[in-house]
Amino acid sequence: MPEDIFGDAVPPARRAPRKRAFTDRDRRTLHERLVDCAHNPDLYELAETLPPPGRTGRPRDYPDVAFLFFLAARSVLASARRAAAHLEDPEVWAILKAGVRAELGAVAAAGFPETGPTRSQWLRAQQRLREYSHDLWDTYRVLALDQALEQGIFPENEARSWSRPQRHQLIAADGTVLKSPTLARADQSVDMTTGEIRYHRVDPASVPQTEGGGTEVYGPKYVFFSARKDENYLSRVFLDSRYVPHLHPGGEAAVAVEGVIDIMSAAPGCMGVLYDGAFRGIHRDAIARYGGLVINKQHKGNEPQFYESLRPGRCIHELWAADGRIAEKVHFADGTAELVPVPIKRLERRGIQTFRWYHLLAIPCRHGVHEHRVAVGTTSRKGERPPGESDEERGFHRAEHLQQIPELTRTHQLVYPYRSDAESGHSQLDASLWNGRLISYGVEAQQLLTLGFVLAQNSTSRALYEEAALMFSHTA
């Protein structure tokens, strides 16, 4: 029996546990995290992208970098009130002043007030920042990817194996519904007993959403993209966050595909994405055509489909598409039949601008092993093949039924669990919210909130990377 490059799946009872225990390396105090934010050069890059204040009116007491720091501190401390209370302490405020001194010089630091902004000052500044939330995110996407590349994620010159991708060569992405800041779904209600009309504040970005487990949650949906190289939970670099508008064509998956392709276009070393069952064939097709791997699970409703009968000589091999790969239908003497996966000898990627993917099969036979090449990952359209031979004309959704890395293989078992990075990132985001609920109304304000969360997380990731590099240089 020929060997399969992806290996045979190991039964659950025989799999070694892979979840790493939480250690001291995974802990970071609040003080340390605030220091990480203050010394992150991206904080100052973002401040420079904001237009200068107008010449009319009262001069501002605090520059933009102070409020961007407040934004990150709000995520660290899980509350704007707590952030204001901490930053009004001169000793805590000195953390930012030290960062400003290191990044902008002593003169800039000397111009800062002795204590941080109050909550009311933050609320006024937040109104201005909301106007530029899209611009801030456009700038920070570039900065976040640059940070990831600096930390050894998506290395362009590293050897790549399409059948054995590494964690730091893949994006972990997933969508999450954040709980609405209010339970109200209408701007007014009527008390049926007294007839009193009550008015409510409603979040315009929130709608009823259904999560993977079938649970209904009321709130806006966002897709987060991240990657990391080592085993430290805090070393993750968040690359992007995108809002999924209600009734958006294609929904969450369409927004995610667009984000993945944008990252891959800017990072040639990125090999693809890890996603959940929200990705179907049409989404795999788009990313595979762009040259990337899509590693996710098969949809449970996919039934085996006949593919072709292969006649290489005196023998006949009946091939089916089942469980994300080609299987041969083997008939037994008792009249039963079974779909047996055909060993895959090689995963091939061909193309320059638009890519095609193939499995080179090694079909076992009593007359000798037959090699047969089968396209996977993409669904050919009318005009891409000779008349009548395209998948579209045949009615065969190839990208839906034939995966690049089949689910029931050892490689999939080893690589797919890296997707849990996305879910743990969502848990961190929920923990950064007061009572696990959004504190912002509207997309612009919520984008500021997600920016502060991502900026705070990436600041710690950068600090840990620099500390490790400094320790290595001292021991070398």
C-alpha positions in Angstrom: 0.0 0.0 0.0 1.6 3.3 -1.0 2.2 5.8 1.8 0.1 9.0 2.0 2.0 12.3 2.4 -0.6 13.5 4.8 -0.6 10.4 6.9 -3.4 8.4 8.5 -5.6 10.1 11.1 -4.9 9.0 14.6 -7.9 7.8 16.7 -8.9 10.3 19.4 -8.0 7.8 22.2 -4.4 7.6 20.9 -3.7 11.3 20.3 -1.2 12.9 22.7 -2.6 16.0 24.4 -1.3 19.2 22.8 -2.7 21.9 24.9 0.1 23.6 26.8 -0.3 24.4 30.5 -0.5 28.1 31.4 2.9 29.1 32.9 4.6 32.1 34.4 5.8 33.1 30.9 2.2 33.7 30.0 1.6 36.2 32.7 1.9 40.0 32.4 1.0 42.5 35.1 -1.1 45.5 34.4 1.8 47.8 35.0 4.0 45.8 32.6 1.3 45.9 29.9 0.9 49.7 30.3 4.7 50.0 29.9 4.5 47.8 26.8 1.9 50.2 25.3 3.8 53.4 26.1 7.0 52.0 24.5 5.3 50.7 21.3 6.5 52.9 18.4 3.3 52.1 16.5 1.4 54.3 19.1 3.4 57.3 17.9 3.1 56.4 14.2 -0.7 56.3 14.6 -0.7 59.7 16.4 1.2 61.2 13.5 -1.4 60.1 11.0 -4.1 62.2 12.7 -4.5 65.7 11.3 -3.3 68.6 13.6 -6.0 70.4 15.6 -7.5 73.6 14.2 -6.1 77.0 15.1 -9.4 78.3 16.6 -10.7 77.4 20.0 -8.9 76.6 23.2 -5.6 74.8 22.9 -5.7 71.2 23.8 -4.1 70.1 27.1 -3.1 66.7 25.7 -1.7 65.6 22.3 -3.3 62.8 20.3 -0.7 60.2 21.5 -2.1 60.7 25.0 -5.6 59.7 24.0 -4.3 56.8 21.9 -2.5 55.6 25.0 -5.7 56.0 26.9 -7.5 53.9 24.2 -5.0 51.1 24.7 -5.1 51.5 28.5 -8.9 51.2 28.4 -8.5 47.7 26.9 -5.8 46.7 29.5 -7.9 48.0 32.4 -11.3 46.9 30.9 -13.0 50.3 31.6 -12.7 53.9 30.7 -13.4 54.9 34.3 -10.5 52.7 35.6 -8.2 54.0 32.9 -8.9 57.6 33.8 -8.5 56.9 37.5 -5.1 55.2 36.9 -3.8 57.8 34.6 -4.6 60.6 37.0 -2.1 59.1 39.3 1.2 60.8 38.5 3.2 57.6 39.0 1.1 55.7 36.5 1.0 58.7 34.1 4.8 58.7 34.3 4.8 55.5 32.3 3.6 57.3 29.2 5.9 60.2 29.8 8.8 57.8 29.9 7.6 56.3 26.6 7.3 59.7 25.0 10.8 60.6 26.3 12.2 57.4 24.7 10.4 57.8 21.4 10.1 61.6 20.9 12.7 63.1 23.2 12.9 64.9 26.5 11.4 68.2 25.1 8.2 66.5 24.0 7.9 64.7 27.4 8.5 67.9 29.3 5.5 69.4 27.6 3.1 66.9 29.0 0.8 67.7 32.0 1.7 66.2 35.3 -1.3 63.8 35.3 -3.4 62.1 32.6 -6.8 63.1 31.1 -10.0 62.8 33.0 -12.8 60.6 31.7 -14.8 63.7 30.5 -11.7 64.8 28.5 -11.4 61.3 27.1 -15.1 61.4 26.0 -14.6 64.6 24.2 -11.4 63.4 22.5 -13.1 60.1 21.6 -15.6 62.1 19.5 -12.8 63.4 17.3 -11.0 60.0 17.1 -14.2 58.3 15.9 -14.1 60.5 12.7 -10.8 58.9 11.9 -11.4 55.4 13.0 -11.3 54.0 9.5 -8.1 55.9 8.7 -6.4 54.7 11.9 -7.2 51.1 11.1 -5.9 51.5 7.5 -2.6 52.8 8.9 -2.5 50.2 11.7 -3.0 47.2 9.4 0.3 48.0 7.7 2.1 48.5 11.0 0.7 45.3 12.5 1.9 43.3 9.5 5.3 44.9 9.7 5.5 43.9 13.3 4.6 40.3 12.4 7.3 40.2 9.8 9.8 41.6 12.2 9.0 38.9 14.7 9.6 36.1 12.2 6.0 35.5 11.1 5.4 34.8 7.4 9.1 34.6 6.5 9.5 35.0 2.7 12.8 33.2 2.3 12.0 30.2 4.6 11.5 26.8 3.0 7.8 26.0 2.6 6.1 22.6 2.4 2.5 22.8 1.2 1.8 19.5 2.7 3.3 20.4 6.1 2.7 24.1 6.7 4.0 25.6 10.0 2.0 27.6 12.5 3.9 30.9 11.8 3.2 30.5 8.1 -0.6 30.6 8.5 -3.3 33.1 9.5 -5.7 32.1 12.2 -9.0 33.8 11.6 -12.5 33.6 12.9 -15.7 35.8 13.4 -17.2 36.6 16.7 -20.3 38.4 17.8 -19.7 41.0 20.5 -22.5 41.6 23.0 -24.4 44.8 22.4 -23.9 47.6 24.9 -27.6 47.6 25.5 -30.3 44.9 25.6 -32.8 47.3 23.9 -33.7 46.4 20.3 -36.1 49.3 19.7 -35.7 53.0 20.5 -39.0 53.0 22.4 -41.3 50.6 24.2 -44.7 50.8 25.8 -45.6 49.6 29.2 -48.8 47.6 28.6 -50.0 48.2 32.2 -49.5 51.9 32.5 -49.3 53.0 28.9 -46.0 54.8 29.6 -43.7 55.2 26.6 -40.1 54.5 27.5 -37.2 55.6 25.3 -34.0 53.6 24.9 -30.6 54.0 23.4 -30.1 51.4 20.6 -26.8 50.4 19.1 -27.1 50.9 15.3 -24.5 48.2 14.6 -26.1 45.4 16.6 -28.5 42.8 15.1 -29.6 39.3 16.2 -26.8 36.9 15.2 -26.5 33.1 15.4 -23.1 31.7 16.5 -21.7 28.3 15.6 -23.4 26.4 18.4 -26.8 27.8 17.4 -26.9 30.3 20.2 -28.5 33.6 19.3 -26.5 36.7 20.4 -27.5 40.3 19.9 -24.6 42.4 18.8 -22.3 43.3 15.9 -20.0 40.8 14.3 -16.3 41.2 13.7 -13.6 39.0 12.1 -10.2 39.0 13.6 -7.0 37.8 12.0 -3.8 36.8 13.9 -0.7 34.8 13.8 2.1 33.7 16.1 5.4 31.9 16.0 6.1 30.4 19.4 4.1 28.8 22.1 3.7 31.8 24.3 0.0 32.9 24.3 0.9 36.5 24.6 3.2 36.5 21.6 0.3 36.5 19.2 0.2 39.4 16.7 -3.3 40.6 15.7 -3.1 41.6 12.0 -6.6 42.9 11.4 -10.2 43.3 12.5 -13.1 43.9 10.2 -16.7 44.6 10.8 -19.3 42.4 9.1 -22.2 44.6 8.0 -25.7 43.2 8.5 -26.9 41.5 5.3 -23.5 41.9 3.7 -23.3 39.8 0.5 -21.6 36.5 1.5 -21.6 37.5 5.2 -18.8 36.8 7.6 -16.9 34.4 5.2 -16.9 37.0 2.3 -15.4 39.6 4.7 -12.8 37.1 5.9 -11.8 36.0 2.4 -11.2 39.7 1.5 -9.0 40.1 4.6 -7.0 37.0 4.0 -6.2 37.9 0.4 -5.2 41.5 1.5 -2.7 40.0 4.1 -1.4 37.4 1.6 -0.8 40.2 -1.0 1.3 42.1 1.4 3.1 39.1 2.9 4.4 36.7 0.3 5.6 34.3 3.0 2.0 33.7 4.2 0.8 30.3 3.0 -2.9 30.4 3.8 -5.5 30.5 6.5 -7.0 28.4 9.3 -10.8 28.9 9.5 -13.9 27.1 10.8 -16.8 25.6 8.9 -18.0 29.1 7.8 -15.7 28.7 4.8 -17.4 26.7 2.0 -16.2 25.8 -1.5 -16.7 29.3 -2.9 -14.4 30.7 -0.2 -11.8 28.0 -0.6 -11.8 28.6 -4.3 -11.1 32.3 -4.0 -8.1 31.8 -1.7 -6.7 28.8 -3.5 -6.8 30.7 -6.8 -4.8 33.4 -5.1 -2.2 30.7 -4.1 -3.1 30.0 -0.5 -4.0 27.0 1.5 -7.4 26.8 3.3 -7.4 24.4 6.2 -10.8 23.9 7.7 -13.3 21.1 8.3 -15.7 19.6 5.7 -19.3 20.6 5.9 -21.3 17.9 7.5 -23.9 17.9 4.8 -21.4 16.9 2.1 -22.4 13.4 0.8 -19.9 11.3 -1.3 -20.2 12.1 -5.0 -19.1 9.9 -8.0 -16.0 11.4 -9.7 -14.9 9.2 -12.5 -14.1 5.7 -13.6 -10.4 5.2 -14.4 -9.4 2.6 -16.9 -5.6 2.7 -17.1 -5.4 -0.8 -18.7 -7.3 -4.0 -18.0 -8.4 -2.8 -14.6 -11.2 -0.4 -13.7 -11.0 2.0 -10.7 -14.2 3.7 -9.6 -13.3 7.0 -7.9 -15.5 9.1 -5.6 -15.1 12.4 -3.8 -15.6 11.7 -0.1 -14.4 13.4 3.1 -12.5 16.0 1.2 -10.4 13.6 -1.0 -10.6 11.0 -3.7 -11.6 7.5 -2.6 -11.9 4.3 -4.5 -15.1 2.3 -4.2 -14.0 -1.3 -3.4 -16.6 -4.1 -3.9 -16.4 -7.2 -1.7 -17.5 -10.7 -2.3 -20.5 -10.4 0.1 -22.0 -7.7 -2.1 -21.0 -4.8 0.1 -18.8 -1.9 -0.9 -16.6 0.6 0.9 -15.0 3.9 -0.1 -11.3 3.6 0.6 -9.1 6.8 0.5 -6.6 6.8 -2.3 -3.0 7.6 -1.1 -1.8 11.0 -2.1 1.8 11.1 -3.2 2.2 14.9 -3.6 0.3 18.2 -3.3 1.2 20.4 -6.2 0.7 24.1 -6.7 1.0 25.5 -10.3 0.6 28.9 -11.8 2.0 32.4 -11.5 -0.9 34.8 -11.1 -3.9 32.5 -10.8 -3.0 29.2 -9.2 -4.2 25.6 -9.6 -3.8 22.8 -7.0 -3.4 19.1 -7.6 -3.2 15.8 -5.7 -0.9 13.3 -7.4 -2.6 10.0 -6.5 -1.0 6.6 -6.1 -3.9 4.2 -6.9 -3.1 0.7 -5.6 -3.7 -2.1 -8.1 -2.8 -5.7 -8.6 -1.2 -4.6 -11.9 0.9 -2.1 -10.2 0.4 1.4 -8.7 -1.2 3.9 -11.0 -0.4 7.6 -10.7 -3.2 9.9 -11.5 -3.4 13.7 -11.1 -6.6 15.3 -9.8 -7.3 19.0 -9.4 -8.4 20.1 -5.9 -9.3 23.3 -4.0 -10.7 25.2 -7.0 -13.8 24.8 -9.1 -13.1 25.3 -12.8 -15.5 27.6 -14.6 -16.9 27.5 -18.1 -14.2 28.5 -20.6 -11.3 27.4 -18.3 -11.5 23.8 -19.7 -12.4 22.4 -23.1 -16.2 22.6 -23.8 -18.2 20.4 -21.5 -15.3 19.5 -19.3 -15.3 22.3 -16.7 -16.6 21.6 -13.2 -19.3 24.3 -13.7 -20.7 22.5 -16.7 -20.4 19.1 -15.1 -22.2 20.3 -12.0 -19.4 19.3 -9.7 -18.3 21.8 -7.0 -14.7 20.6 -6.7 -13.6 23.2 -4.1 -16.5 22.0 -1.9 -15.7 18.3 -2.1 -11.9 18.1 -2.6 -9.7 19.9 0.0 -6.0 20.7 -0.4 -5.3 19.1 2.9 -8.1 16.5 3.6 -9.7 16.6 7.0 -9.3 13.0 8.0 -5.5 13.0 7.8 -2.7 13.3 10.3 -1.5 16.6 8.8 -4.9 18.1 9.3 -5.0 16.8 12.9 -1.7 18.5 13.6 -2.3 21.8 11.9 -6.0 22.6 12.3 -5.8 23.0 16.1 -3.7 26.2 15.6 -7.1 27.8 14.7 -7.9 27.8 18.4 -5.7 30.9 18.5 -8.6 32.8 17.0 -11.0 31.7 19.7 -8.6 32.4 22.5 -8.2 35.9 21.0 -11.9 36.4 21.3 -11.8 35.3 24.9 -9.1 37.9 25.6 -11.3 40.6 23.9 -14.3 39.6 26.0 -12.1 39.8 29.1 -11.1 43.4 28.2 -14.7 44.5 28.1 -16.7 45.6 31.2 -18.9 42.6 32.1 -18.0 41.1 28.7 -20.2 43.6 26.9 -19.4 46.4 24.4 -19.1 49.9 25.9 -19.4 51.7 22.5 -22.3 52.5 20.2 -21.9 52.5 16.5 -19.3 51.0 14.1 -16.9 53.9 14.3 -16.7 53.8 18.1 -16.5 50.0 18.2 -13.7 50.1 15.6 -11.8 52.4 18.1 -12.4 49.8 20.8 -11.1 47.0 18.7 -8.1 49.1 17.7 -7.3 49.7 21.3 -7.6 46.0 22.1 -5.3 45.0 19.2 -2.8 47.7 19.9 -2.6 46.7 23.6 -2.1 43.0 22.7 0.4 43.7 20.0 2.4 46.0 22.3 2.9 43.1 24.7 3.8 40.8 21.9 6.5 43.3 20.7 7.8 43.7 24.2 8.2 40.0 24.8 9.9 39.6 21.4 12.4 42.4 22.2 13.0 41.0 25.7 13.8 37.6 24.2 16.1 39.0 21.6 17.9 41.0 24.2 18.3 38.0 26.4 19.6 36.0 23.5 22.2 38.7 22.6 23.5 38.6 26.2 23.9 34.9 26.3 25.4 34.6 22.8 
